[in-house]
């Protein structure tokens, strides 16, 4: 018996998917529009208690067609598990398309057409679900939340809100020269503070005493993306802890055009 | 405005997808079970007039998660267009998983568990749709049809049936040493005979005089997979005439484990 995400067959999500913005709103020099929009991950059936705003999809997400399934997703899934939340969440991104270029994300943080479509999703999700907390991953998601807060629907939201460091902050900080162990410790301190604030607020599916992160991220701290979050038929290794998708190419254009999908060694039966 | 395949949210298809067979039924030495099952393409809303049985999914299908979208699919889409059928069809495969190895397909042509699950799909599709014709692509699909015909539901089917050469017959014949032009001519003669039989039988969505194939396959003979056949968000080039997915690897195991997805040159805006 397998579960799967039934997708976008019902309104308002069917209508939102039909009317998604394209290159007229997301300029191709700043967004990888050629891989198509990727909309969400999690519950669209009215059972979400936590609404997550991520940043933008990466290579793994372009294949699964659901957001936050790669490294970032597995780290954050572990954060939700510490709150006793295993499936009662819904996640959307600040951007429908993958950001291309170092400054492109910031350049479009307040574009009205990008925000307007995102607000349609936020409004629908808030109307349909008993959302107790919104969590923004990273500063672009924080801007997205506050932009929505300035709308009438956003202003009416009365639940909790936490802006936390993006799950891949340690990786980007390390690639900019920060000591990797210090960057990871900063993430975990930041996440522990948010857990302290949210643990008494969010109604758990499975009540668990709060176990904060230590000074480093252990394998037990990673969550597993539930089978119910991916489209039907996707193999289990697409939800595993091993990376399996990467951009490849000897020129920037070829690298932008190519994603190599590889069954991880641990999942090969041949 | 974009259309998309809403997928398997409703029964009986939701139940069929939840209960799909895995490696206990499809031995991994003969099927690429590691890429997951791929179920269908086309209408699941009761509007199909033509039911197509294909063979097994290939690399493009492992990414789109819908069958018959690569070369075979585009050729056969053109066949349907000649019947005036643009969207009123539903396609399943003989096998849920991609065949691995030259004789593996034949070795499992009558496996009862594989057939039983396929019969559940055929029974559901026949019950839900005004099917006027079943078309089998290749000899394994023909065996699948006749195996179903031996069941009570299959015996009760009163519509037309045509077994035609598989759309990639010319390619496999050429790789076995047959003159490519002769192999293609054989396919087109075979398809023309089937068109003659089906054209008066199948109620067209858009009535068109029958224009048979010539002695070779022209670009006009290829159909385009409709946007409504793929999951939401997949880019248009995944339905184009240019190949974009391939198995890569320097060893058989690596090649089995790897699919490279590449935006075709004509679809790059960068």
Interface residues (C-beta under 8 A of the other chain):
Chain A: X1 X2 X3 X4 X6 X7 X8 X9 X10 X14 X17 X18 X19 X20 X23 X28 X29 X33 X34 X35 X36 X37 X38 X39 X63 X65 X100 X231 X232 X233 X234 X235 X237 X248 X253 X256 X257 X258 X259 X260 X261 X262 X263 X267 X268 X269 X270
Chain B: X1 X2 X3 X4 X6 X7 X8 X9 X10 X14 X17 X18 X19 X20 X23 X28 X29 X33 X34 X35 X36 X37 X38 X39 X63 X65 X100 X231 X232 X233 X234 X235 X237 X248 X253 X256 X257 X258 X259 X260 X261 X262 X263 X267 X268 X269 X270
